[in-house]
Structures are given as structure tokens and as C-alpha cells.
């Protein structure tokens, strides 16, 4: 798989902007709020309980906890991604953002202006104004609610609360209050991944956070519930595209 990420220099320190190229299907768990725009290619992807279609100019809005799974692509994809600062999360807690807006959707106008300004290397004041408008637009874009059923919510809570622990599917099902056969089916349908794959995505997300905080790669595995360094390296490379050591050096 070829997945290239290039940071884009911007004059507003709060924003992290990157251009990403990908030529194979992707499955992942989102850790931050992003405002993405498809620059090249067409795709169909699943998130929040339904399939979406994106084309050049489409705006893709994602928030922490979203599972993204590619269904189909028409050639290599190029995205421009704007990562929002962590302090915006309280502003949208409890709001489910609409995932994909067509290029001509008027609800995406503020996001289009921000992406265009990034491309033309706009000055700081311009970016500050357009970024503020984009945040305000996010507040009015709520929709696409895909509420999890109570058993799936309880399963998600247990996975998050006991991320570094070892537990069985039977234990998860008992906590959720549903037999394991129906739980697995409901979990995959509503979350987008089976419980074991979702837990692995969460563990690697936590590993990335620990590495970014300065924890040494060799100390990560037991803190996120993985057996050893070898298992951490295997999952990290599969999900992130590089080893933990390479991730640290890249940062």
C-alpha cells in the first residue's frame, strides 16, 4: 500500500494541515476532529452506520471515535486534511457531524474557503477569520445521528474502560446484556468493526498518544494491553504504516 502524508506549512499555529495520498482501501478509527477535502479520486466509504460517496471537492467531516472503512475507490485518492485543535472538542460534545458534503453543498462553503486559503498560503489574519467561520459552521452542521443501541453503548464503555485488560467475548456480552452472537452482529453493524478490531484500533491510538508524549517505544506494549513489542510493532505497522520507532522519528 502506498500512503504518503506531507505536512503543509500554514501561518496559523493552531492548525495542522496535511496532504495525504492513498492507493488502497483504508480502515481506521479517528482520534481527532478533521475537515478534509477530496482533491483527486472518487470513493465510497462507510461511517456512522451508512455509506457515503465522495468526489473531488467533497468535504469530509470526521470526529473522534468515528470508524472509517473504504468500500470502493476509483483510482488513487488525494486528500487535504485540516486537523482541528484539541480544545474544540468540548464545543461539539454530543453533536454528530454530517460526514460528507458535495462540492456544491452550501453548508460546506466555509470549509471550502478555509481549504482554498490554505492552498494559496494565506496570511495569519485571513486564516484566523476563515477558521473561526469554519468552527461556527461546524456548530450548525449537526445531523446524521446514528445512536448506538444500549447493548452496543455498554460494550463500547467496557472496551474503553478496560482497554489494557484481557477479557473474553462472553464477559463483554454479559456486560452488554446481550448474547455474544447478537452483540457481534449489532456491534459491527453500528460501529463498523467487530469488537476485537475496534479494541486494537483504540490500543494503537493510545500507543500513538503515549509516543507523542515521550514514552519510549519499548514501554508502550504493556500500557495498552498488548503482549510484547513484537505484537505492538505488527499492529502499529499495519494500522499506521510504520513502526513505533519510525513514528517517533517522523514526528
C-alpha positions in Angstrom: 0.0 0.0 0.0 1.2 3.5 -0.8 0.1 6.1 1.7 2.0 9.3 1.7 1.5 12.2 4.1 3.0 15.6 3.6 2.6 18.4 6.1 1.5 21.7 4.6 3.0 24.9 6.1 0.4 27.3 7.4 0.7 30.7 9.1 -1.8 29.8 11.9 -0.1 27.7 14.6 -3.3 26.2 15.9 -3.9 24.3 12.6 -2.1 21.2 11.4 -2.7 20.7 7.7 -1.5 17.7 5.6 -1.9 16.3 2.1 -2.4 12.6 2.0 -2.3 10.2 -0.9 -3.6 6.6 -0.7 -3.9 4.0 -3.4 -5.5 1.1 -1.4 -8.5 0.8 0.9 -8.3 2.1 4.4 -9.9 1.1 7.7 -9.3 3.2 10.8 -10.5 4.9 13.9 -10.4 8.7 14.0 -8.7 10.3 17.0 -9.3 14.0 16.3 -11.7 16.4 14.5 -10.7 16.9 10.9 -12.1 18.9 8.0 -11.0 17.0 4.9 -11.4 17.8 1.2 -11.0 15.3 -1.6 -8.6 16.7 -4.2 -8.4 13.7 -6.5 -10.3 10.4 -7.0 -13.7 9.2 -6.1 -14.6 6.9 -3.2 -17.4 5.2 -1.3 -16.9 4.8 2.4 -18.8 3.7 5.5 -19.0 5.6 8.7 -21.8 6.2 11.3 -24.0 3.4 10.1 -24.2 4.3 6.5 -22.3 4.6 3.2 -21.2 7.9 1.7 -19.9 8.9 -1.7 -17.1 11.4 -2.2 -15.7 13.1 -5.3 -13.2 15.9 -6.0 -14.3 18.9 -3.9 -16.3 16.9 -1.4 -15.9 17.9 2.2 -15.4 15.1 4.7 -16.1 15.9 8.3 -14.9 13.4 11.0 -14.7 13.5 14.7 -13.0 11.4 17.5 -14.4 7.8 17.6 -15.6 7.7 14.0 -14.7 4.4 12.3 -13.9 5.0 8.6 -14.0 2.0 6.2 -13.4 2.3 2.5 -15.9 0.3 0.4 -14.7 1.2 -3.1 -12.4 3.7 -4.9 -12.0 5.0 -8.4 -8.2 5.3 -8.6 -5.7 6.8 -6.1 -7.1 9.3 -3.7 -5.6 12.6 -2.6 -7.0 14.5 0.4 -6.2 17.8 2.1 -6.8 17.4 5.8 -7.2 20.1 8.4 -6.8 18.9 11.9 -8.6 21.0 14.5 -7.0 21.8 17.8 -8.0 19.6 20.8 -9.7 22.5 22.6 -12.6 22.4 20.1 -13.8 19.0 21.3 -15.9 20.4 24.2 -17.7 22.7 21.7 -19.2 19.7 19.8 -19.6 17.1 22.6 -22.8 15.2 21.9 -23.1 16.5 18.3 -22.9 14.1 15.4 -21.5 15.9 12.4 -22.7 15.2 8.9 -20.0 13.2 7.3 -19.7 14.1 3.6 -20.9 17.2 1.8 -20.9 17.5 -2.0 -18.6 20.1 -3.6 -21.6 22.4 -4.3 -23.4 21.9 -0.9 -23.9 25.4 0.5 -23.3 24.0 4.0 -19.7 23.4 3.1 -18.9 26.9 1.9 -17.0 27.9 5.0 -14.9 24.8 4.8 -14.2 25.3 1.1 -13.0 28.8 1.8 -10.6 27.6 4.5 -9.2 24.9 2.3 -8.7 27.3 -0.6 -6.9 29.8 1.8 -4.5 27.0 2.9 -3.7 26.2 -0.7 -2.9 29.8 -1.6 -0.7 30.2 1.6 -2.9 32.9 3.1 -1.7 35.2 5.9 -2.4 34.5 9.5 -5.3 37.0 9.9 -7.1 35.6 6.8 -6.7 32.0 8.2 -7.9 33.1 11.7 -11.0 34.7 10.2 -11.8 31.7 7.9 -11.0 29.2 10.7 -13.4 31.0 13.0 -16.1 30.9 10.3 -15.5 27.2 9.8 -15.9 26.4 13.5 -19.1 28.3 13.6 -20.3 26.4 10.5 -19.5 23.1 12.2 -21.8 24.1 15.0 -24.7 24.3 12.6 -23.9 21.1 10.6 -25.1 18.6 13.2 -27.1 15.7 11.9 -26.5 12.2 10.6 -27.3 10.9 14.1 -26.6 7.2 14.4 -27.3 6.4 18.0 -25.9 3.1 19.3 -28.3 0.7 21.0 -27.9 0.2 24.7 -26.0 -3.1 24.4 -23.6 -1.6 22.0 -23.1 1.5 24.1 -22.4 -0.7 27.1 -19.9 -2.7 25.1 -18.1 0.4 23.9 -17.9 1.7 27.5 -16.3 -1.6 28.7 -13.8 -1.6 25.9 -12.7 1.9 26.6 -12.7 1.5 30.4 -10.7 -1.8 30.3 -8.6 -1.1 27.3 -5.4 -2.6 28.7 -7.0 -5.6 30.3 -7.6 -9.1 29.0 -11.3 -10.1 28.8 -13.4 -12.5 26.8 -16.3 -12.1 24.4 -18.5 -13.8 26.9 -17.6 -11.1 29.5 -18.3 -8.4 27.1 -21.6 -9.9 26.2 -22.6 -10.2 29.8 -21.7 -6.6 30.5 -23.7 -5.5 27.4 -26.7 -7.6 28.4 -26.9 -9.4 25.0 -25.8 -12.8 23.8 -22.5 -12.8 22.1 -23.9 -13.7 18.7 -26.3 -10.8 18.5 -23.8 -8.5 20.1 -21.1 -9.2 17.5 -23.7 -8.6 14.7 -25.0 -5.4 16.3 -21.6 -4.0 17.1 -20.2 -4.5 13.6 -23.4 -3.0 12.1 -23.4 0.1 14.3 -19.7 0.7 14.9 -18.2 -0.5 11.7 -15.8 -3.0 13.2 -16.1 -6.1 15.3 -15.2 -5.7 19.0 -11.7 -7.2 18.7 -10.7 -5.0 15.8 -12.2 -1.9 17.4 -10.1 -2.6 20.6 -7.0 -2.9 18.5 -7.6 0.4 16.8 -8.1 2.0 20.2 -4.9 0.5 21.6 -2.9 1.8 18.7 -4.5 5.2 19.0 -3.4 5.2 22.7 0.1 4.0 21.7 0.4 7.0 19.3 -0.6 9.3 22.1 1.9 7.8 24.5 4.7 8.0 21.9 3.8 11.6 21.2 4.0 12.3 24.9 7.6 11.0 25.0 7.1 7.4 26.3 9.8 5.1 24.9 8.5 2.5 22.3 9.7 -0.4 24.4 7.5 0.7 27.3 4.3 1.0 25.3 3.0 -2.5 24.8 2.1 -3.4 28.5 0.5 0.1 28.9 -2.0 -0.5 26.1 -2.7 -4.2 26.7 -0.5 -5.8 24.1 1.6 -8.9 24.8 5.0 -7.6 23.8 7.0 -5.3 21.5 6.6 -7.7 18.5 2.8 -7.6 18.7 2.8 -3.8 19.1 5.1 -3.4 16.1 2.9 -5.7 14.0 -0.4 -3.9 14.7 1.2 -0.5 14.6 2.8 -1.0 11.2 -0.5 -2.5 9.8 -2.6 0.4 11.1 -0.2 3.4 11.0 2.0 2.3 8.1 5.3 2.4 10.1 6.8 1.1 13.3 6.6 2.9 16.6 10.3 3.9 16.3 9.7 5.3 12.8 6.7 7.2 14.1 8.8 8.9 16.7 11.5 9.8 14.3 8.9 11.1 11.8 7.5 13.4 14.4 
